């Protein structure tokens, strides 16, 4: 550009000299009273010289322009394609066993024997412990003797009654005595059964709270029995998501403590908003075959609340903002020269450092993904 300026300066100086010469010639011509023909010839000659100089200057300018260097900015371009875009949010949940009970005896008594150990798997009906039932056993023995006598008496009275011998009253008394003793025996056997602590469900003995010799009672738990073949995960979700998630939606549950991820579906959405924290509860059911997931284990639940098909998505860091709005840079070809073009866009939802672009970009456009911070509108660029 300095050479071009120098050439133009020389041209201007030359034109001034030519003008002075023309004026001087005119004055001299007047003084010498030259002929009109001679003046026209000189003027034509000077015009030809000016024309020749203009051609030379134009040629020099073209040569300088063709040899001038352009400062390109090295960039990386990525072609925009449409894709499915999703947005997720995370909530913290807690694990509960599908079945977890504190087992207590139905009756009171001293613990005579504990039949299981902590960590032992049991089935429903397994005897866990036995209580002292000696008083009941003695009563049962007495009732058994009386019942045998009552049965014998009843059989004899029945035989006599069938032969129309004896009184009806004696027959009815014998029958009543037998049935009364049978009911007493049933009651005593039920009481004896209450002195045996049994497992109410299949599971694992997690904790045994009492020891042999201690007094057990219905008000005091004897052991904790859990079944973790199936588990439940409960999480509290902000009420703003109430219309965005539904029963049956797929979710991802992460258990950081055991480095485990599991996919499942929302089993239940609560119908109650907690007034203290403005949340509602969701429940997720899981199979737990390896038994790694334990009750009260912390869980991170990842839930999708937005999805868009055929969306235009770009990295969030490519979006800048000025007083007019948010923009990014794309590549544009002008006269065989690749330049950066500033495009204003309408961004939408962002997730995981990616942003959906609602308006301003289309598929097939080459966006500047690297080197975008070094360009301005119309900057010459070179794609690597």
C-alpha positions as CSV (number, residue, x, y, z in Angstrom):
1,X,0.0,0.0,0.0
2,X,3.0,2.4,0.6
3,X,4.2,1.9,-2.9
4,X,0.8,2.7,-4.4
5,X,0.6,5.9,-2.4
6,X,4.1,6.9,-3.6
7,X,3.1,6.3,-7.2
8,X,-0.1,8.4,-6.9
9,X,2.0,11.2,-5.3
10,X,4.4,11.2,-8.3
11,X,1.4,11.2,-10.6
12,X,-0.1,14.3,-8.9
13,X,3.2,16.1,-9.0
14,X,3.6,15.3,-12.6
15,X,0.1,16.6,-13.4
16,X,0.9,19.8,-11.6
17,X,4.1,20.2,-13.7
18,X,2.1,19.5,-16.9
19,X,-0.5,22.1,-15.9
20,X,2.2,24.7,-15.2
21,X,3.9,23.9,-18.5
22,X,0.6,24.2,-20.3
23,X,-0.1,27.5,-18.7
24,X,3.4,28.7,-19.4
25,X,3.2,27.6,-23.0
26,X,-0.1,29.3,-23.3
27,X,1.4,32.6,-22.0
28,X,4.4,32.2,-24.1
29,X,2.2,31.5,-27.0
30,X,0.2,34.6,-26.4
31,X,3.3,36.6,-26.0
32,X,4.8,35.2,-29.2
33,X,1.4,35.2,-30.8
34,X,1.8,31.5,-31.8
35,X,-0.8,30.1,-34.1
36,X,-3.9,28.2,-32.9
37,X,-2.8,25.1,-34.7
38,X,0.5,24.9,-32.8
39,X,-1.3,25.1,-29.5
40,X,-3.6,22.3,-30.3
41,X,-0.8,20.1,-31.4
42,X,1.0,20.7,-28.1
43,X,-2.1,20.0,-26.0
44,X,-2.7,16.8,-27.8
45,X,0.8,15.7,-27.2
46,X,0.5,16.5,-23.5
47,X,-2.8,14.6,-23.2
48,X,-1.1,11.5,-24.8
49,X,1.7,11.7,-22.2
50,X,-0.9,11.9,-19.4
51,X,-2.7,8.9,-20.8
52,X,0.5,6.9,-21.1
53,X,1.4,7.7,-17.4
54,X,-2.1,6.6,-16.2
55,X,-1.7,3.3,-18.0
56,X,1.7,2.7,-16.4
57,X,0.4,3.7,-12.9
58,X,-2.6,1.3,-13.3
59,X,-0.3,-1.5,-14.3
60,X,1.9,-0.9,-11.3
61,X,-1.1,-0.9,-9.0
62,X,-2.3,-4.3,-10.4
63,X,1.2,-5.8,-10.0
64,X,1.4,-4.5,-6.4
65,X,-2.1,-5.8,-5.6
66,X,-1.3,-9.2,-7.1
67,X,1.9,-9.5,-5.0
68,X,0.4,-8.2,-1.8
69,X,0.2,-10.9,1.0
70,X,-3.1,-11.7,2.8
71,X,-3.1,-12.6,6.5
72,X,-5.2,-15.8,6.9
73,X,-6.5,-17.1,10.2
74,X,-6.1,-20.9,10.6
75,X,-9.5,-22.4,11.6
76,X,-11.2,-25.8,11.8
77,X,-14.6,-26.2,10.1
78,X,-17.4,-28.6,11.0
79,X,-20.4,-29.2,8.8
80,X,-23.7,-28.8,10.6
81,X,-26.0,-31.8,10.6
82,X,-29.4,-32.4,12.2
83,X,-29.7,-34.8,15.2
84,X,-31.9,-35.7,18.1
85,X,-31.3,-33.4,21.0
86,X,-32.2,-34.2,24.6
87,X,-32.1,-32.4,27.9
88,X,-31.7,-34.1,31.2
89,X,-31.8,-33.1,34.9
90,X,-30.6,-34.9,37.9
91,X,-32.1,-35.6,41.4
92,X,-30.9,-37.5,44.3
93,X,-32.7,-40.6,45.5
94,X,-32.5,-43.2,48.2
95,X,-32.8,-47.0,48.1
96,X,-35.3,-49.0,50.1
97,X,-35.7,-52.8,50.2
98,X,-38.8,-54.1,48.5
99,X,-39.5,-56.0,51.7
100,X,-38.0,-55.0,55.1
101,X,-39.6,-56.0,58.4
102,X,-38.7,-56.1,62.1
103,X,-39.8,-59.6,63.3
104,X,-41.3,-59.8,66.8
105,X,-42.9,-62.8,68.6
106,X,-46.7,-62.8,69.0
107,X,-46.3,-63.7,72.6
108,X,-44.0,-63.0,75.5
109,X,-41.4,-65.4,77.0
110,X,-37.8,-66.1,77.6
111,X,-35.7,-66.9,74.4
112,X,-34.6,-70.5,74.7
113,X,-32.9,-71.0,71.4
114,X,-32.0,-68.9,68.3
115,X,-32.0,-71.0,65.2
116,X,-30.5,-68.6,62.7
117,X,-27.4,-66.4,62.2
118,X,-27.1,-62.8,60.9
119,X,-26.6,-62.9,57.1
120,X,-28.4,-66.2,56.7
121,X,-31.0,-66.5,53.9
122,X,-34.3,-67.9,55.1
123,X,-37.6,-68.8,53.5
124,X,-41.1,-67.9,54.7
125,X,-42.0,-70.0,57.7
126,X,-38.5,-70.8,58.8
127,X,-38.2,-71.0,62.6
128,X,-35.9,-68.1,63.8
129,X,-36.1,-68.7,67.6
130,X,-38.2,-70.5,70.3
131,X,-39.5,-69.1,73.5
132,X,-40.1,-70.8,76.8
133,X,-43.5,-72.4,76.6
134,X,-43.3,-74.8,79.7
135,X,-46.5,-73.5,81.4
136,X,-48.4,-74.0,78.2
137,X,-46.9,-77.4,77.6
138,X,-48.1,-78.6,81.1
139,X,-51.6,-77.3,80.4
140,X,-51.6,-79.0,77.1
141,X,-50.6,-82.3,78.7
142,X,-53.5,-82.0,81.2
143,X,-56.0,-81.2,78.5
144,X,-54.8,-84.2,76.5
145,X,-55.6,-86.5,79.4
146,X,-59.0,-85.0,80.0
147,X,-59.7,-85.0,76.3
148,X,-58.9,-88.7,75.9
149,X,-61.4,-89.4,78.8
150,X,-64.0,-87.1,77.3
151,X,-63.7,-88.8,73.9
152,X,-64.1,-92.3,75.5
153,X,-67.1,-91.1,77.4
154,X,-68.7,-89.6,74.4
155,X,-68.2,-92.7,72.3
156,X,-69.9,-94.8,74.9
157,X,-72.8,-92.4,75.3
158,X,-73.2,-92.3,71.6
159,X,-73.3,-96.0,71.3
160,X,-75.9,-96.2,74.0
161,X,-77.9,-93.4,72.5
162,X,-77.8,-95.1,69.1
163,X,-79.4,-98.2,70.8
164,X,-82.0,-96.0,72.5
165,X,-80.4,-96.7,75.8
166,X,-79.6,-94.0,78.3
167,X,-80.7,-90.4,78.5
168,X,-80.3,-87.7,75.9
169,X,-78.9,-85.4,78.6
170,X,-76.0,-87.7,79.3
171,X,-75.2,-87.9,75.6
172,X,-75.3,-84.1,75.1
173,X,-73.2,-83.5,78.3
174,X,-70.6,-86.0,77.0
175,X,-70.6,-84.3,73.6
176,X,-70.3,-80.8,75.1
177,X,-67.4,-81.9,77.3
178,X,-65.4,-83.4,74.4
179,X,-66.0,-80.4,72.1
180,X,-65.1,-77.9,74.9
181,X,-61.8,-79.7,75.6
182,X,-61.0,-79.8,71.8
183,X,-61.4,-76.1,71.6
184,X,-59.2,-75.6,74.7
185,X,-56.6,-77.8,73.0
186,X,-56.8,-75.7,69.8
187,X,-56.4,-72.5,71.8
188,X,-53.4,-73.9,73.8
189,X,-51.7,-75.1,70.6
190,X,-52.2,-71.6,69.1
191,X,-50.6,-70.1,72.2
192,X,-47.7,-72.6,71.9
193,X,-47.3,-71.6,68.3
194,X,-47.0,-68.0,69.3
195,X,-43.9,-69.0,71.3
196,X,-42.1,-69.8,68.1
197,X,-40.7,-66.9,66.1
198,X,-41.0,-67.6,62.3
199,X,-39.9,-65.7,59.2
200,X,-42.9,-63.9,57.7
201,X,-41.2,-63.7,54.2
202,X,-38.2,-64.8,52.2
203,X,-35.1,-62.8,52.8
204,X,-31.9,-62.4,54.7
205,X,-31.5,-62.0,58.5
206,X,-29.8,-58.6,58.6
207,X,-29.7,-58.0,62.4
208,X,-30.6,-60.1,65.4
209,X,-31.4,-57.7,68.2
210,X,-31.7,-60.1,71.1
211,X,-29.8,-63.0,72.7
212,X,-30.7,-66.3,74.2
213,X,-32.0,-65.9,77.8
214,X,-33.5,-62.5,77.2
215,X,-37.3,-61.9,77.4
216,X,-39.0,-61.4,74.1
217,X,-42.3,-59.6,73.6
218,X,-44.5,-58.3,70.8
219,X,-43.4,-54.8,71.6
220,X,-39.7,-55.5,71.1
221,X,-38.2,-56.5,67.7
222,X,-36.3,-59.8,67.7
223,X,-34.6,-59.5,64.3
224,X,-34.6,-57.5,61.0
225,X,-35.4,-59.4,57.9
226,X,-34.9,-57.9,54.5
227,X,-35.4,-59.0,50.9
228,X,-33.3,-57.1,48.5
229,X,-33.9,-59.3,45.4
230,X,-36.0,-56.3,44.4
231,X,-35.4,-52.7,45.5
232,X,-37.2,-49.4,45.2
233,X,-35.6,-46.0,44.6
234,X,-37.5,-42.9,45.8
235,X,-36.6,-39.4,44.6
236,X,-38.1,-36.0,45.1
237,X,-38.6,-33.9,42.0
238,X,-39.3,-30.1,41.8
239,X,-42.9,-29.3,41.0
240,X,-41.8,-27.4,37.9
241,X,-41.2,-30.7,36.2
242,X,-44.7,-32.1,37.0
243,X,-45.9,-31.8,33.4
244,X,-42.6,-32.8,31.8
245,X,-42.2,-36.4,33.1
246,X,-44.6,-39.3,33.0
247,X,-45.0,-42.8,34.3
248,X,-43.1,-45.2,32.0
249,X,-40.5,-42.7,31.0
250,X,-37.0,-44.2,30.8
251,X,-34.5,-42.9,33.4
252,X,-30.8,-43.7,34.3
253,X,-29.9,-44.4,37.9
254,X,-26.3,-44.1,39.0
255,X,-24.9,-45.5,42.3
256,X,-21.6,-43.6,42.8
257,X,-20.5,-45.7,45.8
258,X,-20.5,-48.9,43.8
259,X,-19.9,-47.4,40.4
260,X,-23.0,-48.9,38.9
261,X,-25.5,-47.5,36.4
262,X,-28.9,-49.0,35.7
263,X,-31.7,-48.1,33.3
264,X,-35.3,-48.4,34.3
265,X,-38.7,-46.7,34.0
266,X,-40.7,-44.4,36.3
267,X,-43.0,-46.8,38.1
268,X,-45.1,-44.2,40.1
269,X,-45.5,-40.5,40.3
270,X,-46.8,-39.2,43.6
271,X,-50.0,-37.2,43.9
272,X,-48.9,-35.0,46.7
273,X,-46.7,-31.8,46.6
274,X,-44.6,-31.4,49.7
275,X,-45.3,-27.9,51.0
276,X,-41.9,-27.6,52.6
277,X,-39.7,-28.0,49.5
278,X,-42.3,-27.9,46.7
279,X,-41.4,-31.4,45.4
280,X,-43.3,-34.6,44.5
281,X,-42.1,-38.1,44.9
282,X,-41.3,-40.7,42.1
283,X,-40.7,-44.4,42.6
284,X,-38.4,-46.6,40.5
285,X,-38.3,-50.4,40.8
286,X,-35.2,-52.4,40.1
287,X,-34.1,-56.0,40.1
288,X,-31.1,-56.6,42.3
289,X,-29.8,-60.0,41.4
290,X,-26.2,-59.4,42.5
291,X,-27.3,-57.9,45.8
292,X,-24.9,-55.0,45.4
293,X,-27.5,-52.3,45.9
294,X,-28.3,-51.9,49.6
295,X,-31.1,-50.1,51.4
296,X,-30.3,-46.4,52.0
297,X,-27.6,-46.3,49.4
298,X,-27.4,-42.9,47.6
299,X,-28.7,-42.9,44.0
300,X,-28.5,-40.2,41.3
301,X,-31.5,-40.3,39.0
302,X,-31.0,-38.7,35.5
303,X,-34.4,-37.8,34.0
304,X,-35.1,-36.5,30.4
305,X,-37.5,-33.6,30.3
306,X,-37.0,-32.3,26.7
307,X,-36.4,-34.0,23.3
308,X,-36.3,-32.5,19.8
309,X,-36.0,-34.5,16.6
310,X,-33.9,-33.2,13.6
311,X,-32.4,-30.4,15.8
312,X,-29.5,-28.1,14.9
313,X,-27.0,-28.4,17.7
314,X,-23.6,-26.7,18.2
315,X,-21.1,-26.6,21.1
316,X,-22.2,-23.9,23.6
317,X,-18.7,-22.3,23.7
318,X,-19.1,-21.3,20.0
319,X,-22.0,-18.9,20.9
320,X,-21.0,-15.3,21.7
321,X,-23.0,-12.3,22.5
322,X,-22.9,-8.6,21.7
323,X,-25.4,-5.7,22.1
324,X,-27.5,-7.1,19.2
325,X,-27.8,-10.6,20.5
326,X,-26.1,-14.0,20.3
327,X,-24.0,-15.0,17.3
328,X,-21.5,-17.4,15.9
329,X,-19.1,-17.6,12.9
330,X,-19.5,-19.7,9.8
331,X,-17.3,-20.0,6.7
332,X,-18.4,-18.1,3.5
333,X,-16.7,-18.2,0.1
334,X,-16.2,-14.8,-1.8
335,X,-14.4,-14.7,-5.1
336,X,-12.4,-17.8,-4.3
337,X,-11.5,-16.4,-0.9
338,X,-12.8,-18.1,2.2
339,X,-13.9,-15.6,4.9
340,X,-15.6,-15.7,8.3
341,X,-19.2,-14.5,8.5
342,X,-20.9,-13.4,11.6
343,X,-24.4,-15.0,12.0
344,X,-26.9,-14.0,14.7
345,X,-28.8,-17.0,16.0
346,X,-31.7,-17.9,18.3
347,X,-30.4,-20.5,20.8
348,X,-32.7,-22.8,22.7
349,X,-32.1,-25.4,25.4
350,X,-28.6,-26.3,26.5
351,X,-27.4,-29.7,27.8
352,X,-24.0,-31.2,28.5
353,X,-22.2,-28.2,26.9
354,X,-24.3,-28.4,23.7
355,X,-27.0,-25.9,22.7
356,X,-29.9,-26.3,20.3
357,X,-30.2,-23.5,17.7
358,X,-33.8,-22.6,16.9
359,X,-33.1,-20.1,14.1
360,X,-30.1,-18.7,12.2
361,X,-28.3,-21.9,11.1
362,X,-29.1,-24.7,8.7
363,X,-27.7,-28.1,7.8
364,X,-24.8,-28.2,5.5
365,X,-23.3,-24.9,6.8
366,X,-19.6,-24.9,7.7
367,X,-19.3,-23.6,11.3
368,X,-15.9,-22.4,12.6
369,X,-15.3,-24.8,15.6
370,X,-11.6,-23.8,16.3
371,X,-10.0,-20.4,15.8
372,X,-13.4,-18.7,16.2
373,X,-12.0,-16.4,18.9
374,X,-9.4,-15.0,16.4
375,X,-11.7,-13.9,13.6
376,X,-14.1,-11.0,13.0
377,X,-16.7,-10.6,10.3
378,X,-15.0,-11.0,6.8
379,X,-11.7,-12.2,8.2
380,X,-9.8,-14.3,5.6
381,X,-9.6,-17.8,6.9
382,X,-7.8,-21.0,6.0
383,X,-9.4,-24.4,6.9
384,X,-7.2,-27.1,8.3
